[in-house]
Amino acid sequence: MSAQWRERLRTDVPASLVVVLVALPLSLGIAVASGAPVIAGLVSAVIGGIVAGALGGSVVQVSGPAAGLTLIVAQTVATFGWRGACAVTVAAGVLQLGLGASRVARAALAVSPAVVHGMLAGVGVVIVLSQLHVLLGDAPQASALANLRALPSELLHNHTPAVFVGVLTLAVLWGWRAVPSLAGIVPAPLAAIVVGTAVAVVTGWDLQRVDIPDDILAFDMGPIWPDASPSVFLAAVGAVALVASVESLLCAVAVDRMHDGPRVNLDRELAGQGAANIVAGALGGLPVAGVIVRSTTNVNAGGRSRLSTVLHGVWILVLVLVAAPVIELIPLPALAALLVYTGVQMVNLTHAQQVHQHREMPVYVLTMVAVVVLGLFEGVLVGMGCALLLSIWRLTHATVRAYQDENGWHVAIEGSLTFLAAPQLTRTLAQVPAGVAVGVELNADFMDHAAVTALHDWRTAHERGGGSVEVHELHHHWYADAITGRRSPARKMHPTAWLLPRVHRAVPHGARERLARGARLFHRHGARRVGPLLAELARTGQQPTQLFITCADSRIVPSMITSTGPGDLFTVRNVGNLVPRHGDGEHDGSVPAAMDFALHVLQVRTITVCGHSGCGALAALLRPGTLPARMPDLLRWLRHAEPSLHRVSQGAVGDGDHLTQLCQQNVVQQLENLMSYPAVAERVHDGRLELVGMYFDIATSRIHLLDPTHTRFTPVSSH
């Protein structure tokens, strides 16, 4: 046996046994809640483990009867009868198999999570309302609202042994986590069922119990084509396939984040679920789907391959064949208590909070209420319709404000400016008095022709009346492109790319005017973004992590290419990103002075030398005599780059043409120059300081880092 298989057996066999302890009672309870034969839940648990586990696209997801399908299965059984419901399951499996073969699995993920979580919460409420009646020793009513109306009377008048067993089981489920030493060994569902069953057996109370056919292998409850119209049948098939597929795929994606093994193949997972449903329906089982509780249990117990989920199905089959009399001792009120607990867990507060954070709570609540009041299929349709309307509203919604402060009048526009927003835009712009100077802050992710026309007509009229208008676009230049006739890609600037917008008006002449304009833009936009950080830095002082030495070239913006902000880099810029060697009497001393401050005062842990492509100073070295004699200071400064030129002439090459090689080798040379300073060398040798070489290719916007051997530059991956 190979080492890989020994490792699989060591981890997956124990994990499969733990999953059985969770899956067995849940499968029984879901079958009872669905109005199906109890054995149907066990059949689906076996098929889900073996077939879906072997054929699916996730190596750790565990499939079986799912609580999320309880309501739709109950409706299907009520409509078509049990054997007709099995036919629906088979047809839904065929549909899933076809969808998986068509490679459209990812399309199922387009369903809003708010709809999915709302659907599951609604199903949870329906399960709780129905199973509370079973827990109280009575039968559930025909609908969730009827169950709710009958519940007060049941609570007041039912005090039977069934109630005691159900409440005791429920108490164990909720209190089991208070005993962590036992909870880590025995899952709460198994412990609760064992306690409830033990009490029922010891007391000898006459309670409804699990009923398993005497001859399990001769179990004949397969599918029969129902006596119903094709449209009704196909609607049920679509509903089962849709809910089972979405729940399985979302579960697979969630579980994929919990392990470091092979990633899920969603199309294969959907096909595997389809195959499992075909087999489950043919053998008289419930519909199968991926179950988050079992899958999480599998991963947490150490399951790492398909072996654990397949073995869990095998163990359940063995238990049914060998220990059926023991399973038949389980009282139905105990299973009802388990389902009440499961239903409450389905109303997941964490999911609700996430939905609320994304401002989709109306979709969640409306879906949940519709599932409870109307039914599962209708509730999902209502939720999807609500999600679509919310998306349309967001896509067409814009916020327009006109206000006056100490700097004058401003108009702030945010959102998507379509023809639907044009009336609001025109109405707000009309609030600006005639003849005043106005700054329009345009933060639009889209502008159609109607919105551009409304804004431009107002601007033209306002300027004719003696006023002035500056339009500041913070992202894509929809307005500027429209009025100038240019066409540019519809994309947004990356948030870290720049702080300030462009101004669409004539650029003022004179350096002072341009600086004043830039200062005004900073006050309006940039200061709002970095003001709190700068105030904090003013109070605490700077604490940069590194000294960054780079070229004075205007195309190099250190904070942009390193995605850093104020207080992160202590920067030195000079022509050619040069570091004179220690003791060289011909340098001006600014670089050593900055190094002293960075090392002894700021205690930086890194010094980075950043070169770049197409450096003009280094290009002049390759063409002697191109710099005129009237630049003596520059000529004298570039002598510090001559060792870099010597390195290239001696065969130390980089990538690309001669100039590129020189620019890269210049970085290597400056790192060697840094080591000539005793303070630097001492800290590097003690491990208190790291030297880093960086090269920025301007044309491709790619950053390359020098490997530790100082032999070549390696591009930094974008992932």
Stockholm file with secondary structure:
# STOCKHOLM 1.0

chainA/1-719         MSAQWRERLRTDVPASLVVVLVALPLSLGIAVASGAPVIAGLVSAVIGGIVAGALGGSVVQVSGPAAGLTLIVAQTVATFGWRGACAVTVAAGVLQLGLGASRVARAALAVSPAVVHGMLAGVGVVIVLSQLHVLLGDAPQASALANLRALPSELLHNHTPAVFVGVLTLAVLWGWRAVPSLAGIVPAPLAAIVVGTAVAVVTGWDLQRVDIPDDILAFDMGPIWPDASPSVFLAAVGAVALVASVESLLCAVAVDRMHDGPRVNLDRELAGQGAANIVAGALGGLPVAGVIVRSTTNVNAGGRSRLSTVLHGVWILVLVLVAAPVIELIPLPALAALLVYTGVQMVNLTHAQQVHQHREMPVYVLTMVAVVVLGLFEGVLVGMGCALLLSIWRLTHATVRAYQDENGWHVAIEGSLTFLAAPQLTRTLAQVPAGVAVGVELNADFMDHAAVTALHDWRTAHERGGGSVEVHELHHHWYADAITGRRSPARKMHPTAWLLPRVHRAVPHGARERLARGARLFHRHGARRVGPLLAELARTGQQPTQLFITCADSRIVPSMITSTGPGDLFTVRNVGNLVPRHGDGEHDGSVPAAMDFALHVLQVRTITVCGHSGCGALAALLRPGTLPARMPDLLRWLRHAEPSLHRVSQGAVGDGDHLTQLCQQNVVQQLENLMSYPAVAERVHDGRLELVGMYFDIATSRIHLLDPTHTRFTPVSSH
#=GR chainA/1-719 SS CCHHHHHHHHHHHHHHHHHHHHHHHHHHHHHHHTTSCHHHHHHHHHHIIIIIHHHSSCSSCCEECCGGGHHHHHHHHHHHCHHHHHHHHHHHHHHHHHHHHTTCHHHHTTSCHHHHHHHHHHHHHHHHHHHHHHHTTSCCCSSHHHHHHHHHHHHHHCCSHHHHHHHHHHHHHHHGGGCHHHHTTSCHHHHHHHHHHHHHHHHTCCCCBCCCCSSGGGCCCCCCCCSSCHHHHHHHHHHHHHHHHHHHHHHHHHHHTTCSSSCCCHHHHHHHHHHHHHHHHHTTCCCCEECHHHHHHHHHTTCCSHHHHHHHHHHHHHHHHHCHHHHTTCBHHHHHHHHHHHHHHHSCHHHHHHHHHTTCHHHHHHHHHHHHHTCHHHHHHHHHHHHHHHHHHHHHCEEEEEEEETTEEEEEEEEEECTTTHHHHHHHHTTSCTTCEEEEEEEEEEECHHHHHHHHHHHHHHHHTTCEEEEEESSSCHHHHHHHTCCCCCCCCCTTTCSCCEECSCCCSSHHHHHHHHHHHIIIIIHHHHHHHHHHHHHHCCCCSEEEEEECCTTCCHHHHTTCCTTTEEEEEETTCCCCCTTCTTSCSHHHHHHHIIIIISCCSEEEEEEETTCHHHHHHHSTTCSCTTCHHHHHHGGGGHHHHHHHHTTCCCSSSHHHHHHHHHHHHHHHHHTTSHHHHHHHHHTSCEEEEEEEETTTTEEEEECTTSSCEEECCCC
#=GC SS_cons         CCHHHHHHHHHHHHHHHHHHHHHHHHHHHHHHHTTSCHHHHHHHHHHIIIIIHHHSSCSSCCEECCGGGHHHHHHHHHHHCHHHHHHHHHHHHHHHHHHHHTTCHHHHTTSCHHHHHHHHHHHHHHHHHHHHHHHTTSCCCSSHHHHHHHHHHHHHHCCSHHHHHHHHHHHHHHHGGGCHHHHTTSCHHHHHHHHHHHHHHHHTCCCCBCCCCSSGGGCCCCCCCCSSCHHHHHHHHHHHHHHHHHHHHHHHHHHHTTCSSSCCCHHHHHHHHHHHHHHHHHTTCCCCEECHHHHHHHHHTTCCSHHHHHHHHHHHHHHHHHCHHHHTTCBHHHHHHHHHHHHHHHSCHHHHHHHHHTTCHHHHHHHHHHHHHTCHHHHHHHHHHHHHHHHHHHHHCEEEEEEEETTEEEEEEEEEECTTTHHHHHHHHTTSCTTCEEEEEEEEEEECHHHHHHHHHHHHHHHHTTCEEEEEESSSCHHHHHHHTCCCCCCCCCTTTCSCCEECSCCCSSHHHHHHHHHHHIIIIIHHHHHHHHHHHHHHCCCCSEEEEEECCTTCCHHHHTTCCTTTEEEEEETTCCCCCTTCTTSCSHHHHHHHIIIIISCCSEEEEEEETTCHHHHHHHSTTCSCTTCHHHHHHGGGGHHHHHHHHTTCCCSSSHHHHHHHHHHHHHHHHHTTSHHHHHHHHHTSCEEEEEEEETTTTEEEEECTTSSCEEECCCC
//
